[in-house]
Every structure is written in structure tokens, then in C-alpha cells.
């Protein structure tokens, strides 16, 4: 188990070249864990810190693109698992930027572990400077990110929307928090009773189904076909990441996977 976990971390943390995705949105993560930089003349916003060992790679990618760490105005976190929150403490020290988080994930971030999930690794703790609410906007210059609480994967999983443009074309970008169950308990006891996560997922699916987005980005590259889109971008397609049909497809896939997992957990001894 330890060897497999270590191999997974090495794979996730492999380096990759940062690049501009669309508009003022850049990829600064590792090969296996996304991190996004939103750029405005008034400053930067960094979403996610990946693993603890990823922080130096993310910082180097920001510099490689020609931006300064001290210009980061806010740190954001899509959910409080070790593979997305792990580098936040180091990035906070490197940038001086405050971390904003949902109320649902605040206790995890302060504790440096996902409370109630002994199967998940811990990470360096960090105390959020402020709690952000559903519908709250985060502004840097003319750039506005809107907060959408999308719990399920964790109690405080959070997504954001951003309006940008590419070659004069307006685009709505969604930074989508993970929709996967990822071994989170959905039932407990005998007879099996549903945990609070079940209602969270169902509410999130309904909410996301009512939204629209031109560009969907998430926190593991395979969740939004990063590599295939990146190849198209490199080949000269500036709209490689644009697909208005992706969000409904992802939500439908997540709903079906959730239903299968719930049925499996109900049957488990």
C-alpha cells in the first residue's frame, strides 16, 4: 500500500510546462494535479496547491510564465483533500496571499487532514483568512470570480465561474470541483442509512445541470481531457478547451457513477 501510494504521488507530481488555456486563465499545476492562475493587471488568483511536494513546482511554473509570486492576491481551494490542499501552506508563505475557503472545508484545512477520512493522507495545516459564501464574488481589478458551493466530494467542495474572452469571443469558464465519490461513505449502519453526502451530491447535480459553461476545468487533468485539448491548442486551435456540451456530459457521467457507487455501498457487508 505504501509503495503504491508513493508511486501515485510521484506520478501526480511529475513536472509539466505551464501554458495559457484561454483568456486570462493559465495552467500552473503538475502533470497529474491541476492548479490554475487567473491573471489581471491588478494581481493574480491561484486556485489549488496540489500535494505538499507540488508547491515548489507550482511556484516555478508561475515564475516561468513571467509572473511574480508576490502579485498573487488570493489563494483558493476546490476541496480539502491532501492532493489539492497539500501545497497551500507553502504557497501562502511564498506569496503572502490569504487563503479563502468555504465553511464546510475550513475545519479540514486547519486540522491538516480530511476529518473523518482516515484513509486519506494528511497535509500541512493552514488557517483560512476568510470564509467565502455561496454566490460571493472575488474581485481582482476587472476580474470577477463567482463562488458556487458544490458539496459532495467533501462538505465544502467549491466551484467558481469566470467571464473571460478569447480573440474577442466572450467565454464562461467553470472551475468545477470534483464530482466523484472517491470512496466517501454514502451509507452507514445496518440496515444501511444514507449519510449527508448523498443529499449533497444530489443537490450539486441539480445545481450544475442548470448551469452553462463554455470551458470546463477541473482538478485532475483526466476529468476534462486536458492532454487532448492541450495538443489541439498547441496545433493552433485557440478554442481547443471550448465545448458548451461538456458540462452536461460531465454531470450526467457523475450522476450515473454516483448511483452505481451508492448501490454498491448499500449491498456491501
C-alpha positions as CSV (number, residue, x, y, z in Angstrom):
1,X,0.0,0.0,0.0
2,X,2.7,2.5,1.0
3,X,4.7,1.8,-2.2
4,X,1.6,2.2,-4.3
5,X,0.7,5.4,-2.6
6,X,4.2,6.7,-3.1
7,X,4.2,5.8,-6.8
8,X,0.8,7.6,-7.2
9,X,2.2,10.7,-5.6
10,X,5.3,10.7,-7.9
11,X,3.0,10.3,-10.9
12,X,0.8,13.1,-9.9
13,X,3.7,15.4,-9.1
14,X,5.6,14.9,-12.3
15,X,6.5,18.3,-13.8
16,X,4.8,19.8,-16.8
17,X,5.2,23.0,-18.7
18,X,2.7,25.8,-17.8
19,X,0.6,27.3,-20.5
20,X,-2.3,29.7,-21.2
21,X,-5.6,27.8,-21.5
22,X,-7.9,30.6,-22.7
23,X,-8.3,34.3,-22.0
24,X,-6.6,35.2,-18.7
25,X,-6.6,31.6,-17.4
26,X,-3.3,29.7,-17.1
27,X,-2.4,26.1,-16.1
28,X,0.4,26.1,-13.5
29,X,-0.2,22.6,-12.0
30,X,1.8,19.4,-12.3
31,X,1.3,16.6,-14.8
32,X,-1.4,14.9,-12.6
33,X,-2.9,17.6,-10.5
34,X,-4.3,20.9,-11.8
35,X,-3.7,24.3,-10.4
36,X,-4.9,27.5,-12.2
37,X,-3.6,31.0,-12.3
38,X,-6.1,33.8,-13.2
39,X,-4.3,36.9,-14.3
40,X,-5.4,40.6,-14.1
41,X,-3.2,43.7,-14.3
42,X,-4.1,44.4,-10.7
43,X,-2.9,40.9,-9.5
44,X,-3.3,37.2,-9.6
45,X,-5.5,34.5,-8.2
46,X,-4.2,31.0,-7.6
47,X,-6.6,28.1,-7.4
48,X,-5.3,25.0,-5.6
49,X,-2.0,23.8,-4.2
50,X,-1.9,20.1,-5.2
51,X,0.4,18.0,-3.0
52,X,2.8,19.4,-0.3
53,X,5.7,18.4,-2.7
54,X,3.9,20.2,-5.6
55,X,4.2,23.7,-4.1
56,X,7.7,24.4,-5.5
57,X,6.6,23.2,-8.9
58,X,3.6,25.5,-8.9
59,X,5.7,28.4,-7.8
60,X,8.3,27.7,-10.5
61,X,5.5,27.5,-13.1
62,X,4.2,30.9,-12.1
63,X,7.6,32.4,-12.5
64,X,8.2,30.5,-15.7
65,X,5.2,32.3,-17.2
66,X,6.7,35.6,-16.2
67,X,4.5,36.4,-13.2
68,X,5.6,37.3,-9.7
69,X,4.6,35.3,-6.6
70,X,4.2,38.5,-4.7
71,X,1.4,39.6,-7.1
72,X,-0.8,36.7,-6.0
73,X,-3.7,38.4,-4.2
74,X,-5.8,35.3,-3.2
75,X,-5.4,31.6,-2.8
76,X,-8.4,29.4,-3.4
77,X,-9.0,25.7,-2.8
78,X,-11.5,23.5,-4.6
79,X,-11.7,20.9,-1.8
80,X,-9.8,19.8,1.2
81,X,-8.1,16.6,0.2
82,X,-4.4,16.2,0.6
83,X,-3.8,16.2,-3.2
84,X,-5.3,19.6,-3.7
85,X,-4.7,21.3,-0.3
86,X,-1.2,20.0,0.4
87,X,0.8,22.8,-1.1
88,X,-1.4,25.7,0.1
89,X,0.6,26.4,3.3
90,X,3.9,26.7,1.4
91,X,2.3,28.8,-1.3
92,X,0.8,31.1,1.3
93,X,4.3,31.6,2.8
94,X,5.8,32.1,-0.7
95,X,3.2,34.6,-1.8
96,X,1.8,36.2,1.4
97,X,-1.7,35.8,-0.2
98,X,-4.6,34.9,2.1
99,X,-6.5,31.7,1.6
100,X,-10.2,32.0,1.2
101,X,-12.3,28.8,1.8
102,X,-15.8,27.5,2.3
103,X,-17.2,26.9,5.8
104,X,-17.5,23.2,5.0
105,X,-13.8,22.7,4.4
106,X,-12.4,25.1,6.9
107,X,-12.0,22.6,9.8
108,X,-10.1,20.2,7.4
109,X,-7.7,22.9,6.3
110,X,-7.0,24.0,9.9
111,X,-6.5,20.4,11.0
112,X,-4.3,19.4,8.0
113,X,-6.5,16.3,7.3
114,X,-9.9,15.5,5.9
115,X,-11.8,15.0,9.2
116,X,-13.4,11.6,9.4
117,X,-11.4,10.1,6.5
118,X,-8.5,8.0,8.0
119,X,-7.9,6.5,4.6
120,X,-6.6,9.9,3.3
121,X,-3.2,11.3,3.9
122,X,-2.7,14.5,5.9
123,X,-1.1,17.7,4.8
124,X,0.5,20.9,6.3
125,X,-2.4,22.8,8.0
126,X,-3.4,26.3,7.0
127,X,-5.9,28.6,8.6
128,X,-8.1,30.3,6.0
129,X,-8.2,34.1,6.3
130,X,-11.8,34.3,5.4
131,X,-14.8,32.1,4.8
132,X,-16.5,32.6,1.4
133,X,-20.2,32.1,0.9
134,X,-22.3,30.8,-2.0
135,X,-22.7,33.4,-4.6
136,X,-19.9,35.6,-3.2
137,X,-17.6,37.3,-5.7
138,X,-13.8,37.5,-5.5
139,X,-12.5,40.6,-7.4
140,X,-9.0,41.5,-8.6
141,X,-9.1,44.5,-10.8
142,X,-11.7,43.9,-13.5
143,X,-11.6,40.1,-13.0
144,X,-14.5,38.6,-11.0
145,X,-14.8,35.0,-9.8
146,X,-18.2,33.9,-8.5
147,X,-18.3,31.2,-5.8
148,X,-20.6,28.2,-6.1
149,X,-20.7,25.7,-3.2
150,X,-20.9,22.3,-4.8
151,X,-20.5,19.8,-1.8
152,X,-20.4,16.0,-2.1
153,X,-16.8,15.1,-2.7
154,X,-16.2,17.0,0.6
155,X,-18.6,19.0,2.7
156,X,-17.2,22.2,1.4
157,X,-16.3,21.4,-2.2
158,X,-16.3,24.7,-4.1
159,X,-16.6,25.7,-7.8
160,X,-16.1,29.1,-9.4
161,X,-17.2,30.8,-12.6
162,X,-15.3,33.4,-14.5
163,X,-16.2,35.5,-17.6
164,X,-13.2,36.0,-20.0
165,X,-12.7,36.3,-23.7
166,X,-10.5,34.8,-26.4
167,X,-9.9,36.7,-29.6
168,X,-12.9,38.9,-28.9
169,X,-15.3,36.0,-28.2
170,X,-16.9,36.1,-24.7
171,X,-16.5,32.8,-22.8
172,X,-17.8,31.5,-19.5
173,X,-15.2,29.4,-17.6
174,X,-16.2,26.9,-14.8
175,X,-13.6,25.7,-12.4
176,X,-15.5,22.6,-11.4
177,X,-14.9,20.9,-8.1
178,X,-14.7,17.1,-8.3
179,X,-17.9,15.3,-8.7
180,X,-16.5,11.8,-7.9
181,X,-17.4,9.9,-4.8
182,X,-13.7,8.8,-4.3
183,X,-14.6,6.3,-1.6
184,X,-16.5,8.8,0.5
185,X,-19.0,6.8,2.7
186,X,-22.6,7.2,1.3
187,X,-24.2,4.8,3.8
188,X,-23.7,3.6,7.3
189,X,-25.1,1.1,9.7
190,X,-27.4,-1.9,9.1
191,X,-29.9,-1.5,7.6
192,X,-27.9,1.0,5.6
193,X,-28.8,4.6,6.1
194,X,-27.7,7.4,3.8
195,X,-25.1,9.8,5.0
196,X,-25.3,13.6,4.5
197,X,-23.1,13.2,1.4
198,X,-25.9,11.6,-0.6
199,X,-28.1,14.7,-0.3
200,X,-25.1,16.9,-1.0
201,X,-24.3,15.1,-4.3
202,X,-27.9,15.1,-5.4
203,X,-28.3,18.9,-4.7
204,X,-25.0,19.6,-6.5
205,X,-26.0,17.6,-9.6
206,X,-29.3,19.5,-9.8
207,X,-27.5,22.8,-9.5
208,X,-24.8,22.1,-12.1
209,X,-27.4,20.7,-14.5
210,X,-29.0,24.2,-14.5
211,X,-25.7,26.0,-15.2
212,X,-23.9,26.6,-18.5
213,X,-20.2,26.9,-19.3
214,X,-18.1,27.3,-22.5
215,X,-15.0,25.9,-20.8
216,X,-14.9,23.3,-18.0
217,X,-11.8,22.9,-16.0
218,X,-11.3,20.6,-13.0
219,X,-8.6,19.3,-10.6
220,X,-7.4,16.1,-12.1
221,X,-6.4,16.5,-15.8
222,X,-8.2,13.3,-16.9
223,X,-11.5,14.8,-15.7
224,X,-11.6,17.3,-18.5
225,X,-9.3,15.7,-21.2
226,X,-6.5,18.1,-20.6
227,X,-3.9,16.4,-22.7
228,X,-6.0,16.0,-25.8
229,X,-7.2,19.6,-25.6
230,X,-3.6,20.8,-25.0
231,X,-2.4,19.0,-28.1
232,X,-5.2,20.8,-30.1
233,X,-4.1,24.1,-28.6
234,X,-0.5,23.6,-29.5
235,X,-1.6,22.7,-33.0
236,X,-3.1,26.2,-33.4
237,X,-6.7,25.9,-32.2
238,X,-7.2,28.8,-29.7
239,X,-10.6,27.4,-28.8
240,X,-9.4,23.9,-28.0
241,X,-10.8,24.0,-24.5
242,X,-14.2,25.4,-25.6
243,X,-17.1,22.9,-25.5
244,X,-20.5,24.1,-24.4
245,X,-21.7,20.5,-24.2
246,X,-19.0,19.3,-21.8
247,X,-20.7,20.4,-18.5
248,X,-24.0,18.4,-19.1
249,X,-21.9,15.4,-20.2
250,X,-19.8,15.5,-17.1
251,X,-22.8,15.9,-14.8
252,X,-24.6,13.0,-16.4
253,X,-21.5,10.8,-16.1
254,X,-21.1,11.8,-12.5
255,X,-24.8,11.1,-11.7
256,X,-24.5,7.6,-13.1
257,X,-21.2,6.8,-11.4
258,X,-22.7,8.1,-8.1
259,X,-25.8,5.9,-8.5
260,X,-23.6,2.8,-9.1
261,X,-21.4,3.6,-6.1
262,X,-24.4,4.1,-3.8
263,X,-25.9,0.8,-4.9
264,X,-22.6,-1.0,-4.3
265,X,-22.2,0.5,-0.8
266,X,-25.8,-0.5,0.1
267,X,-25.0,-4.1,-0.9
268,X,-21.6,-4.2,0.9
269,X,-21.5,-6.3,4.1
